[in-house]
Amino acid sequence: MFRARLKRLANGSILKMEGRLVEDWADEARSLVNRGPASKGLIVDLTEVSYVDGAGEQLLTWLNSFGSVFVAKAVYPAAVCERLDLSVQNNVALDETRYQGVL
């Protein structure tokens, strides 16, 4: 199971992903990010991601390439971020009740 939700804000966006970030779901998450204006200022919340395969790693690397900030408050996603050398900032306040663009 996988879910991705995107909330667009005036100064950026929040992408929250949950479950297994694998194969086709990574492509769907990329499409979700690409549907709107530029992704500058994107915060990617990986706290509830339970598994990432190679396609998921490619997505995370792509998100990182344009300056995304990652939130990974659980052990597994934190380890993935460390291994991929992603910018983690767990002190970011997230409003998890109002996301748009659910996959």
Sequence and secondary structure as in RCSB ss.txt:
>XXXX:A:sequence
MFRARLKRLANGSILKMEGRLVEDWADEARSLVNRGPASKGLIVDLTEVSYVDGAGEQLLTWLNSFGSVFVAKAV
YPAAVCERLDLSVQNNVALDETRYQGVL
>XXXX:A:secstr
 EEEEEEEETTEEEEEEEEEE HHHHHHHHHHHHTSS  TTEEEEEEEEEEE HHHHHHHHHHHHTT EEE  SH
HHHHHHHHTT  B TT    TT  B   
